[in-house]
Amino acid sequence: MATRSFELTTIVSAPPAGVIDFLADLSAHRGMHPYLQSAQVVARGTAADGEWAEWAVVERPRLGPLRYTIRFPARMTRVSPDSLEGRVRAAPGCYLRTTTTARATDVGTVVGEVTEVEAPLPLVAYMARHARLAHERTFSMLNAELARRS
C-alpha cells in the first residue's frame, strides 16, 4: 500500500457549523463535485467520536477519454460542531480519509481539509490526483453555493 495526502483551504461567508452541516450532506455536493452522480444515506448512528451517516455513493470518474461508474460506501462523522471526518472505501484496498474543520475569523470562516489517500502503488497517484481535482472544485464553489442556499 502507498499513501498520498493533500491539504485545501478556503474562506467562506457562512458560520462554521453551517459549513460543516453542508459538507456532511454528500447529496448536496452534486454539481460541485465533478464525479458525483448520487449519494443516499443508508444508515445513521452515534459512536464515541460523534454522530455519523453512512452513504451509498455513485460516481463517474474519467480514465482518459472514458468515464466509468463506481459505487462505494462513505461514512461522514460529525466529531464536533466545527469538524467532520470522512471515510471512503472507493474500491478494495483504496481508501480516502478526510478531516475538515471550519473556524470563524475576522475575514470569514476558514475551511480546511486534509485528505489522505491509501491505495496499491499502481493506483495511488491516480486516486490522489482525481480526489484533489474533485475536492478543489468543490472548495472553489463552496462560498457561492453556501450563499445561494442561505
DOZA-99773 format. One line per 5 residues: their letters; for each residue y, x, z of N, C-alpha, C. Coordinates in nm, 3 decimals, padded with zeros to 5 digits, always signed. Each point is the difference from the previous one (the first is absolute). Last residue first. Example, Ala and Ser with C-alpha at 12.3 -4.5 7.8 and 13.67 -1.06 7.14 Angstrom:
<rs>
SA	-00.225/+01.285/+00.708/+00.119/+00.082/+00.006/+00.109/-00.077/+00.073  -00.572/+00.029/-00.007/+00.119/-00.089/+00.000/+00.120/+00.090/+00.000 $
</rs>
This chain:
<rs>
SRRAL	+03.025/-02.849/+00.149/+00.074/-00.041/+00.122/+00.098/-00.112/-00.025  -00.288/+00.228/-00.334/-00.075/-00.091/+00.086/+00.079/-00.049/+00.120  +00.177/+00.323/-00.311/-00.029/-00.122/-00.075/-00.067/-00.105/+00.089  +00.073/+00.433/+00.170/+00.127/-00.072/-00.012/-00.021/-00.134/-00.070  -00.366/+00.295/+00.025/+00.031/-00.053/+00.133/+00.130/-00.082/-00.003 $
EANLM	-00.117/+00.224/-00.394/-00.095/-00.109/+00.028/+00.025/-00.062/+00.137  +00.252/+00.379/-00.129/+00.037/-00.116/-00.082/-00.092/-00.118/+00.029  -00.102/+00.411/+00.212/+00.126/-00.055/+00.049/+00.040/-00.126/-00.077  -00.396/+00.237/-00.141/-00.010/-00.065/+00.130/+00.131/-00.064/+00.045  -00.140/+00.277/-00.402/+00.036/-00.141/-00.017/+00.013/-00.073/+00.134 $
SFTRE	-00.136/+00.461/-00.033/+00.124/-00.007/-00.079/+00.051/-00.143/-00.015  -00.418/+00.089/+00.216/+00.113/+00.041/+00.084/+00.131/-00.011/-00.077  -00.395/-00.085/-00.240/+00.018/-00.103/+00.102/+00.121/+00.033/+00.087  -00.130/+00.323/-00.311/+00.058/-00.118/-00.068/+00.026/-00.111/+00.101  -00.219/+00.382/+00.159/+00.139/+00.031/-00.035/+00.067/-00.120/-00.067 $
HALRA	-00.459/-00.032/+00.092/+00.079/-00.012/+00.122/+00.147/+00.035/-00.025  -00.307/+00.047/-00.360/+00.006/-00.140/+00.043/+00.089/-00.018/+00.122  -00.083/+00.441/-00.157/+00.075/-00.075/-00.100/+00.019/-00.145/+00.046  -00.280/+00.270/+00.262/+00.142/+00.038/+00.014/+00.086/-00.079/-00.098  -00.462/-00.054/-00.031/+00.048/-00.058/+00.126/+00.149/+00.030/+00.016 $
HRAMY	-00.219/+00.200/-00.361/+00.022/-00.142/-00.022/+00.047/-00.073/+00.126  -00.100/+00.464/+00.028/+00.105/-00.019/-00.099/+00.030/-00.149/-00.019  -00.365/+00.123/+00.273/+00.127/+00.030/+00.066/+00.117/-00.024/-00.095  -00.440/-00.047/-00.173/+00.031/-00.104/+00.098/+00.136/+00.022/+00.065  -00.156/+00.332/-00.296/+00.024/-00.124/-00.073/+00.040/-00.111/+00.098 $
AVLPL	-00.139/+00.407/+00.186/+00.131/+00.015/-00.064/+00.038/-00.127/-00.076  -00.433/+00.018/+00.206/+00.110/-00.005/+00.097/+00.138/+00.013/-00.066  -00.467/+00.014/-00.203/+00.081/-00.122/-00.003/+00.128/+00.006/+00.082  -00.351/+00.353/-00.039/+00.039/-00.036/-00.137/+00.094/-00.121/-00.009  -00.166/+00.150/+00.439/+00.092/+00.092/-00.067/+00.036/-00.040/-00.143 $
PAEVE	-00.137/-00.381/+00.348/-00.069/+00.116/-00.054/+00.097/+00.084/-00.083  +00.250/-00.271/+00.361/-00.091/-00.035/-00.109/-00.079/+00.124/-00.039  +00.447/-00.212/+00.315/-00.124/+00.078/+00.014/-00.098/-00.049/-00.106  +00.561/-00.022/+00.154/-00.102/-00.038/-00.096/-00.121/+00.091/+00.021  +00.473/-00.176/+00.277/-00.106/+00.101/-00.012/-00.107/-00.056/-00.092 $
TVEGV	+00.555/-00.099/+00.128/-00.126/-00.044/-00.062/-00.093/+00.118/-00.010  +00.477/-00.181/+00.266/-00.085/+00.115/-00.027/-00.132/-00.057/-00.053  +00.537/-00.197/+00.052/-00.145/-00.019/-00.016/-00.066/+00.134/-00.027  +00.500/-00.270/+00.176/-00.075/+00.119/-00.035/-00.148/-00.030/-00.008  +00.534/-00.229/+00.027/-00.142/-00.030/-00.013/-00.069/+00.127/-00.046 $
VTGVD	+00.491/-00.161/+00.240/-00.071/+00.108/-00.068/-00.149/-00.032/+00.004  +00.457/-00.318/+00.034/-00.133/+00.027/+00.052/-00.066/+00.107/-00.086  +00.535/-00.004/+00.053/-00.099/-00.100/-00.039/-00.133/+00.035/+00.064  +00.399/+00.253/+00.080/+00.011/-00.026/-00.144/-00.096/-00.107/-00.050  +00.022/+00.158/+00.463/+00.136/-00.041/-00.036/+00.014/-00.037/-00.147 $
TARAT	-00.486/-00.059/+00.201/+00.097/+00.109/+00.011/+00.138/-00.056/-00.034  -00.560/-00.160/+00.112/+00.141/-00.035/-00.021/+00.088/+00.122/+00.023  -00.525/-00.010/-00.167/+00.087/+00.034/+00.114/+00.144/-00.032/-00.036  -00.566/-00.040/-00.144/+00.133/-00.049/-00.037/+00.089/+00.017/+00.123  -00.513/+00.190/-00.221/+00.091/-00.028/+00.110/+00.132/-00.050/-00.055 $
TTTRL	-00.563/+00.101/-00.140/+00.134/-00.040/-00.040/+00.082/-00.032/+00.123  -00.481/+00.242/-00.198/+00.071/-00.026/+00.124/+00.145/-00.024/-00.039  -00.518/+00.007/-00.264/+00.146/+00.003/+00.003/+00.049/-00.026/+00.142  -00.461/+00.152/-00.318/+00.046/-00.035/+00.134/+00.152/+00.012/+00.000  -00.452/-00.031/-00.364/+00.143/+00.020/+00.019/+00.032/-00.046/+00.142 $
YCGPA	-00.481/+00.161/-00.292/+00.076/-00.070/+00.104/+00.149/+00.033/-00.009  -00.538/+00.045/-00.230/+00.141/+00.011/-00.037/+00.085/-00.085/+00.094  -00.496/+00.020/-00.019/+00.049/+00.135/+00.027/+00.147/+00.023/-00.030  -00.190/-00.420/-00.224/-00.083/+00.078/+00.092/+00.051/+00.144/+00.013  +00.380/-00.320/-00.113/-00.130/+00.015/-00.065/-00.088/+00.078/+00.097 $
ARVRG	+00.422/-00.147/+00.148/+00.019/-00.032/-00.142/-00.130/+00.003/-00.080  +00.168/-00.079/+00.508/-00.120/+00.064/-00.057/-00.002/-00.038/-00.147  +00.402/+00.015/+00.408/-00.053/-00.051/-00.127/-00.124/+00.079/-00.036  +00.387/-00.108/+00.419/-00.126/+00.069/-00.030/-00.061/-00.067/-00.121  +00.505/+00.034/+00.299/-00.083/-00.058/-00.103/-00.123/+00.087/-00.023 $
ELSDP	+00.416/-00.113/+00.395/-00.100/+00.092/-00.055/-00.084/-00.074/-00.102  +00.521/-00.042/+00.255/-00.114/-00.061/-00.066/-00.094/+00.110/-00.047  +00.489/-00.123/+00.328/-00.093/+00.091/-00.068/-00.127/-00.072/-00.042  +00.385/-00.173/+00.272/+00.061/+00.075/-00.109/-00.094/+00.102/-00.065  -00.124/-00.305/+00.365/+00.092/-00.081/-00.081/+00.058/+00.074/-00.120 $
SVRTM	-00.470/+00.171/+00.141/+00.118/-00.027/+00.083/+00.094/-00.086/-00.084  -00.426/+00.093/-00.167/-00.019/+00.076/+00.124/+00.119/-00.011/+00.095  -00.256/-00.268/-00.417/+00.135/+00.007/+00.057/-00.012/+00.068/+00.136  -00.328/+00.023/-00.450/+00.008/-00.019/+00.145/+00.143/+00.021/+00.046  -00.332/-00.096/-00.464/+00.135/+00.031/+00.044/+00.008/-00.035/+00.149 $
RAPFR	-00.402/+00.102/-00.395/+00.033/-00.052/+00.132/+00.139/+00.049/+00.038  -00.332/-00.087/-00.469/+00.110/+00.073/+00.063/+00.025/-00.065/+00.135  -00.403/+00.019/-00.436/+00.058/-00.052/+00.124/+00.115/+00.089/+00.047  -00.155/-00.084/-00.531/-00.027/+00.078/+00.120/+00.060/-00.068/+00.122  -00.084/+00.018/-00.585/+00.009/-00.092/+00.113/-00.037/+00.079/+00.124 $
ITYRL	+00.173/+00.103/-00.547/-00.072/+00.039/+00.121/+00.027/-00.105/+00.107  +00.045/+00.078/-00.580/+00.016/-00.081/+00.121/-00.080/+00.059/+00.114  +00.254/+00.227/-00.459/-00.127/-00.044/+00.055/+00.027/-00.074/+00.131  +00.254/+00.209/-00.491/+00.012/-00.058/+00.134/-00.140/-00.044/+00.043  +00.193/+00.392/-00.381/-00.085/-00.112/+00.042/+00.034/-00.047/+00.141 $
PGLRP	+00.184/+00.387/-00.249/+00.050/-00.125/-00.058/-00.077/-00.124/+00.049  -00.036/+00.397/+00.320/+00.051/+00.022/-00.135/+00.052/-00.132/-00.055  -00.177/-00.128/+00.381/-00.065/+00.128/-00.025/+00.033/+00.031/-00.146  +00.207/-00.366/+00.401/-00.020/+00.058/-00.134/-00.081/+00.129/+00.008  +00.007/-00.470/+00.338/+00.065/+00.129/-00.032/-00.033/+00.044/-00.142 $
REVVA	-00.022/-00.458/+00.294/-00.033/+00.045/-00.136/+00.076/+00.128/-00.031  -00.187/-00.319/+00.466/+00.099/+00.080/-00.071/-00.051/+00.034/-00.139  -00.092/-00.329/+00.474/-00.039/+00.025/-00.139/+00.115/+00.075/-00.066  -00.190/-00.122/+00.540/+00.103/+00.042/-00.095/-00.062/+00.021/-00.138  -00.065/-00.232/+00.520/-00.079/+00.025/-00.121/+00.103/+00.023/-00.111 $
WEAWE	+00.065/+00.066/+00.560/+00.037/-00.053/-00.130/-00.108/+00.031/-00.104  +00.109/-00.044/+00.571/-00.089/+00.059/-00.100/+00.027/-00.071/-00.132  +00.304/+00.081/+00.469/-00.044/-00.092/-00.105/-00.085/+00.079/-00.098  +00.189/+00.052/+00.556/-00.037/+00.048/-00.132/-00.032/-00.117/-00.093  +00.252/+00.172/+00.510/-00.047/-00.109/-00.085/-00.027/+00.054/-00.140 $
GDAAT	-00.038/+00.360/+00.397/+00.094/-00.102/-00.044/-00.065/-00.110/-00.081  -00.210/+00.388/+00.241/+00.118/+00.058/-00.065/+00.096/-00.104/-00.057  -00.415/-00.120/+00.220/+00.077/+00.080/+00.095/+00.128/+00.056/-00.062  -00.165/-00.428/-00.242/-00.078/+00.112/+00.054/+00.090/+00.076/+00.096  -00.036/-00.506/-00.288/+00.076/+00.090/+00.085/-00.095/+00.104/+00.055 $
GRAVV	+00.010/-00.338/-00.472/-00.046/+00.021/+00.137/+00.095/+00.090/+00.075  -00.165/-00.263/-00.516/+00.108/+00.044/+00.089/-00.057/+00.020/+00.139  -00.164/-00.063/-00.568/-00.026/-00.003/+00.144/+00.124/+00.048/+00.074  -00.002/-00.057/-00.472/-00.136/-00.052/+00.021/-00.038/-00.003/+00.147  +00.460/+00.014/-00.361/-00.051/+00.026/+00.134/-00.138/-00.063/+00.012 $
QASQL	+00.213/+00.175/-00.469/-00.023/-00.118/+00.082/-00.053/+00.042/+00.136  +00.241/+00.178/-00.500/-00.040/+00.041/+00.134/-00.010/-00.126/+00.085  +00.064/+00.191/-00.563/-00.007/-00.101/+00.104/-00.041/+00.065/+00.132  +00.142/+00.254/-00.386/-00.022/-00.129/-00.066/-00.004/-00.113/+00.103  +00.201/+00.540/-00.031/-00.047/-00.113/+00.079/-00.010/-00.127/-00.082 $
YPHMG	+00.176/+00.449/-00.130/-00.141/-00.030/-00.030/-00.049/-00.128/+00.065  +00.457/+00.192/+00.048/-00.031/-00.012/-00.142/-00.144/-00.039/-00.033  +00.336/-00.140/+00.407/-00.109/+00.098/-00.011/-00.055/-00.013/-00.142  +00.326/-00.302/+00.078/+00.059/+00.126/+00.043/-00.101/+00.113/-00.017  -00.133/-00.432/-00.107/+00.121/+00.018/-00.079/+00.074/+00.127/+00.038 $
RHASL	-00.303/-00.199/+00.366/-00.027/-00.024/-00.141/+00.131/+00.003/-00.077  -00.052/+00.032/+00.485/+00.030/+00.121/-00.078/-00.025/-00.018/-00.149  -00.094/-00.318/+00.368/+00.142/+00.002/-00.035/+00.036/+00.117/-00.090  -00.437/-00.059/+00.197/+00.020/-00.094/-00.111/+00.145/-00.003/-00.047  -00.137/+00.259/+00.384/-00.030/+00.062/-00.129/+00.022/-00.095/-00.117 $
DALFD	+00.198/+00.044/+00.498/-00.045/-00.110/-00.085/-00.025/+00.052/-00.141  +00.181/+00.279/+00.339/-00.134/-00.037/+00.046/-00.061/-00.111/-00.085  +00.451/+00.152/-00.068/-00.096/+00.100/-00.046/-00.143/-00.032/+00.041  +00.356/-00.284/+00.152/-00.015/-00.005/-00.145/-00.107/+00.098/-00.048  +00.111/+00.006/+00.457/-00.063/-00.128/-00.035/-00.027/-00.006/-00.150 $
IVGAP	+00.249/+00.363/+00.153/-00.143/+00.017/+00.028/-00.075/-00.130/-00.029  +00.464/-00.014/-00.041/-00.054/+00.092/-00.101/-00.151/+00.015/+00.019  +00.237/-00.246/+00.321/-00.012/-00.074/-00.125/-00.057/+00.085/-00.113  +00.097/+00.202/+00.418/-00.115/-00.091/+00.013/-00.022/-00.080/-00.127  +00.385/+00.295/+00.021/-00.131/+00.067/-00.004/-00.119/-00.095/+00.007 $
PASVI	+00.459/-00.180/-00.214/-00.041/+00.049/+00.131/-00.141/+00.059/-00.005  +00.325/+00.029/-00.426/-00.076/-00.105/+00.068/-00.044/+00.055/+00.135  +00.201/+00.223/-00.418/+00.095/-00.079/+00.080/-00.071/-00.120/+00.061  -00.186/+00.523/-00.153/+00.015/-00.140/-00.038/+00.098/-00.069/+00.094  -00.204/+00.519/-00.185/+00.088/-00.070/+00.093/+00.020/-00.141/-00.053 $
TTLEF	-00.414/+00.401/-00.048/+00.105/-00.077/-00.063/+00.085/-00.064/+00.109  -00.438/+00.386/-00.103/+00.103/-00.055/+00.087/+00.097/-00.079/-00.085  -00.533/+00.265/+00.000/+00.109/-00.070/-00.068/+00.098/-00.052/+00.104  -00.444/+00.383/-00.070/+00.090/-00.077/+00.085/+00.108/-00.062/-00.085  -00.547/+00.210/-00.055/+00.139/-00.003/-00.042/+00.078/-00.089/+00.095 $
SRTAM	-00.522/+00.278/-00.090/+00.089/-00.091/+00.071/+00.139/+00.008/-00.060  -00.576/+00.125/-00.068/+00.137/+00.021/-00.044/+00.085/-00.095/+00.084  -00.551/+00.212/-00.003/+00.110/-00.086/+00.044/+00.131/+00.043/-00.065  -00.591/+00.016/-00.060/+00.129/+00.070/-00.005/+00.109/-00.097/+00.043  -00.583/+00.072/+00.028/+00.118/-00.083/+00.000/+00.125/+00.088/+00.000 $
</rs>
